């Protein structure tokens, strides 16, 4: 799933999805023929995914908390701004991590998978509203 770092990060990859404020997801094919989706944002080390849905969910979490820096969290855990944002945001962030899926999150939180899906939906809706509001204010 996600792989942090900028080594081997091509800067000329085609854009899979373009967001406001210099945030984007690029798409590239590896030498093995696999497709990777890389989340990129200013002042963020970048992170790569094998699943485009997880890359866009990561972007939604990023906008939901007004950005975060993940560098070093491998040793520390979850970025503090994600933890402070609430359960739905934290669940969405966990889902972007390797080995975590809806069923794992449901089990971890003692919830049904349907509730986890509702958490994800809330984060995506908030992120969309944040981006729309920023565009209305002239941030592109």
C-alpha positions as semicolon CSV with decimal commas, in nm:
position;residue;x (nm);y (nm);z (nm)
1;X;0,000;0,000;0,000
2;X;0,164;0,331;0,096
3;X;0,534;0,374;0,056
4;X;0,692;0,697;0,176
5;X;0,990;0,877;0,037
6;X;1,098;1,067;-0,265
7;X;1,367;0,837;-0,399
8;X;1,275;0,719;-0,745
9;X;0,989;0,971;-0,753
10;X;0,956;1,087;-1,111
11;X;0,856;1,449;-1,146
12;X;0,722;1,407;-1,499
13;X;0,463;1,138;-1,427
14;X;0,117;1,191;-1,574
15;X;-0,132;1,338;-1,333
16;X;-0,402;1,097;-1,219
17;X;-0,591;1,360;-1,020
18;X;-0,520;1,732;-0,974
19;X;-0,631;1,916;-0,660
20;X;-0,598;2,274;-0,539
21;X;-0,292;2,424;-0,368
22;X;-0,039;2,216;-0,560
23;X;-0,170;1,881;-0,439
24;X;-0,194;1,600;-0,692
25;X;-0,178;1,228;-0,748
26;X;0,046;1,106;-1,025
27;X;0,033;0,772;-1,200
28;X;0,330;0,572;-1,319
29;X;0,406;0,223;-1,440
30;X;0,694;0,041;-1,275
31;X;0,951;-0,169;-1,457
32;X;0,747;-0,473;-1,346
33;X;0,441;-0,336;-1,524
34;X;0,259;-0,244;-1,200
35;X;0,081;0,089;-1,171
36;X;0,160;0,317;-0,877
37;X;-0,025;0,627;-0,760
38;X;0,181;0,890;-0,582
39;X;0,032;1,154;-0,356
40;X;0,230;1,480;-0,381
41;X;0,185;1,808;-0,194
42;X;0,408;2,104;-0,109
43;X;0,611;2,038;0,207
44;X;0,511;1,669;0,207
45;X;0,756;1,391;0,136
46;X;0,503;1,210;-0,082
47;X;0,361;0,864;-0,051
48;X;0,289;0,597;-0,309
49;X;-0,004;0,355;-0,336
50;X;-0,095;0,055;-0,550
51;X;-0,467;0,138;-0,530
52;X;-0,596;0,470;-0,669
53;X;-0,889;0,467;-0,422
54;X;-0,644;0,466;-0,133
55;X;-0,441;0,747;-0,290
56;X;-0,752;0,963;-0,323
57;X;-0,864;0,873;0,031
58;X;-0,521;0,982;0,157
59;X;-0,568;1,312;-0,028
60;X;-0,911;1,352;0,131
61;X;-0,764;1,296;0,477
62;X;-0,493;1,550;0,391
63;X;-0,754;1,815;0,306
64;X;-0,982;1,716;0,595
65;X;-0,709;1,811;0,845
66;X;-0,573;2,106;0,647
67;X;-0,255;1,916;0,557
68;X;-0,006;1,720;0,761
69;X;0,355;1,614;0,745
70;X;0,403;1,241;0,774
71;X;0,784;1,238;0,778
72;X;0,905;1,042;1,079
73;X;0,565;0,907;1,176
74;X;0,685;0,554;1,100
75;X;0,862;0,568;1,434
76;X;0,605;0,786;1,609
77;X;0,281;0,658;1,465
78;X;-0,002;0,871;1,329
79;X;0,045;1,243;1,261
80;X;-0,099;1,439;1,558
81;X;-0,332;1,647;1,340
82;X;-0,495;1,328;1,215
83;X;-0,546;1,196;1,568
84;X;-0,699;1,524;1,682
85;X;-0,941;1,536;1,388
86;X;-1,168;1,264;1,523
87;X;-1,252;0,901;1,479
88;X;-1,377;0,917;1,119
89;X;-1,060;1,089;0,999
90;X;-0,839;0,852;1,196
91;X;-1,020;0,550;1,053
92;X;-0,982;0,688;0,700
93;X;-0,609;0,745;0,761
94;X;-0,567;0,391;0,896
95;X;-0,732;0,253;0,583
96;X;-0,456;0,410;0,371
97;X;-0,193;0,210;0,558
98;X;-0,055;-0,125;0,445
99;X;-0,248;-0,428;0,566
100;X;-0,554;-0,234;0,683
101;X;-0,893;-0,279;0,521
102;X;-1,253;-0,205;0,617
103;X;-1,288;-0,537;0,801
104;X;-0,971;-0,481;1,005
105;X;-1,085;-0,130;1,100
106;X;-1,434;-0,256;1,189
107;X;-1,285;-0,523;1,412
108;X;-1,039;-0,281;1,573
109;X;-1,311;-0,029;1,656
110;X;-1,580;-0,286;1,738
111;X;-1,803;-0,155;1,462
112;X;-1,971;-0,302;1,156
113;X;-1,804;-0,252;0,816
114;X;-2,100;-0,036;0,711
115;X;-2,016;0,217;0,984
116;X;-1,654;0,228;0,869
117;X;-1,781;0,303;0,516
118;X;-1,990;0,589;0,661
119;X;-1,678;0,728;0,831
120;X;-1,498;0,725;0,496
121;X;-1,793;0,892;0,326
122;X;-1,793;1,172;0,585
123;X;-1,423;1,240;0,535
124;X;-1,459;1,245;0,157
125;X;-1,756;1,484;0,177
126;X;-1,576;1,721;0,414
127;X;-1,264;1,721;0,199
128;X;-1,472;1,798;-0,110
129;X;-1,641;2,090;0,067
130;X;-1,306;2,223;0,186
131;X;-1,165;2,213;-0,168
132;X;-1,478;2,376;-0,311
133;X;-1,466;2,649;-0,047
134;X;-1,099;2,715;-0,115
135;X;-1,169;2,742;-0,489
136;X;-1,450;2,990;-0,421
137;X;-1,202;3,200;-0,224
138;X;-0,962;3,200;-0,517
139;X;-0,719;2,928;-0,407
140;X;-0,626;2,709;-0,697
